[in-house]
Amino acid sequence: MRKSLKDAVVVITGASSGVGQATAEAFASRGSNLVLAARDAAALQSVAKTCRALGAVVLVVPTDVTDADAVKELARKAMSFGRIDVWFSNVGVGAVGRFEETPIEAHERVVRTNLIGHFNDAHAAIPIFLRQGHGTFINMISLGGFASTPYAAAYSASKFGLRGFSEALRAELADQRDIHVCDVYPTFLDTPGVAHGANYTGRRLTVPPLVYDPRRVARAVLRLAQRPRHSVTVGAIADLTRLAHFLAPNTMSRLLARLTSMYLRRAPRADKSNGNLFRPPAQPGGVEGGWRSQHRVPVAAIAAAAIAGLALAVAIRGVHRTSYRRAW
């Protein structure tokens, strides 16, 4: 049965920009009550203003999800509405660079945010769900949850770990009919995330040719809140990459590493930066990152199709090679 979002109490972490902001606005347009969390209080207030204009009741709680006590306080304040129906665990950061050239503090911060931060969210939300007998916990993972991301090792580790965490938590709660743990796996999105992330390559970073509107992810989250399911992917590239990685993971990873290396050798030089790892970005950035406007649509579509086809062909070739070696 489709659940009504009218007056539902929804907690969103990482709500200050990108997918978090898009999802907050989407829930607001459905009449939900919102609890918005992120590190940047000013950015949250801006998002809250937009959501209130859409008719939502909004509570702003500046929170660093790496602080377990702060997340517990977030949950306590959210309960001022009397319950929590949906918790969208959306915080994520990244650091791009060769593993040995990226500071270990940066690797640690990525894992602490992307994995332990989601642990903290769930550790605060699940006891409430158990007491009230219902609730939907939605983890924002990404394409990186099932395909490695060379030159972003900590990001890859955190997303693989987050997928495993979700599966384990879902299994523990399997006997709870009205408590759900859901995962979202989008492909590359047109958000400020890349511009905000840490960059230790010394080169200017960009995104692949075809990126999706983050509002597509927001709509997927709304559907999960209404009709929970274990996982959803967003974007055809995510499905194709997942298939290719399933067929030949090592071949796929080497291909991605080679393509990234080729790009970085040709990209313009840029200063190295910690980005938003240790503090909020100077400019929140809004929902979109402006990447789609930098690509002509026909070229983007052709390039994305070519990359997906190449990845699939290489993966299938890898399977044949593996089968041959094992047979002999």
URCOR-V623055 format. One record per pair of residues at least 12 apart in sequence whose C-alpha atoms are under 6 Angstrom apart, sorted by sequence separation. I is the first residue (numbers start at 1). GAP is how many residues later the second one is. D is the distance in whole Angstrom. If there is no record, write none. Layout:
[[I;GAP;D] [I;GAP;D]]
This chain:
[[144;12;6] [145;14;5] [144;15;6] [145;15;5] [93;17;6] [145;18;6] [15;21;6] [41;21;5] [190;21;6] [15;22;6] [92;22;5] [189;22;5] [190;22;6] [15;23;6] [28;23;5] [33;23;6] [35;23;6] [39;23;5] [188;23;5] [189;23;5] [190;23;6] [6;24;6] [7;24;6] [8;24;5] [9;24;5] [10;24;5] [11;24;5] [12;24;5] [13;24;5] [14;24;5] [33;24;5] [34;24;5] [35;24;5] [36;24;5] [37;24;5] [38;24;5] [39;24;5] [6;25;5] [7;25;4] [8;25;6] [9;25;6] [13;25;6] [29;25;6] [31;25;6] [35;25;6] [37;25;5] [38;25;5] [39;25;5] [189;25;6] [6;26;5] [7;26;6] [25;26;5] [28;26;6] [37;26;5] [5;27;6] [16;27;5] [16;28;5] [28;28;5] [143;42;5] [115;43;5] [136;43;6] [138;43;6] [141;43;6] [142;43;4] [143;43;6] [114;44;6] [134;44;5] [135;44;5] [136;44;5] [137;44;5] [138;44;5] [139;44;5] [140;44;5] [141;44;5] [142;44;5] [143;44;5] [134;45;5] [138;45;6] [66;47;6] [107;47;5] [111;47;5] [115;47;6] [184;47;6] [186;47;5] [182;48;5] [183;48;4] [184;48;5] [185;48;5] [186;48;4] [187;48;6] [86;49;6] [89;49;6] [182;49;5] [184;49;6] [85;50;5] [86;50;5] [87;50;5] [88;50;5] [89;50;5] [90;50;5] [66;51;5] [86;51;6] [187;51;5] [65;52;5] [68;52;5] [72;52;5] [98;53;5] [97;54;5] [96;55;6] [96;56;5] [95;57;6] [94;61;6] [204;63;6] [203;64;6] [204;64;6] [203;65;6] [204;65;6] [203;66;4] [204;66;5] [202;67;6] [203;67;5] [248;67;5] [202;68;5] [244;68;5] [247;68;6] [202;69;6] [202;70;5] [248;70;5] [244;71;5] [248;71;6] [200;72;5] [199;73;5] [199;74;5] [9;75;5] [198;75;5] [9;76;5] [10;76;5] [11;76;5] [12;76;5] [13;76;6] [14;76;5] [198;76;4] [8;77;6] [10;77;6] [13;77;5] [14;77;4] [198;77;4] [13;78;6] [197;78;5] [196;79;5] [197;79;6] [196;80;6] [210;90;5] [209;91;5] [192;93;6] [210;94;6] [143;95;6] [191;97;4] [192;97;4] [190;98;5] [191;98;4] [190;99;5] [190;101;6] [95;102;6] [94;103;5] [95;103;4] [96;103;5] [97;103;5] [95;104;6] [96;104;6] [97;104;5] [150;107;5] [18;173;5] [22;193;6] [19;195;5] [23;195;4] [22;196;6] [3;223;4] [2;224;5] [2;225;5] [40;240;6] [22;265;6] [21;266;6] [17;269;5] [18;269;4] [17;270;5]]
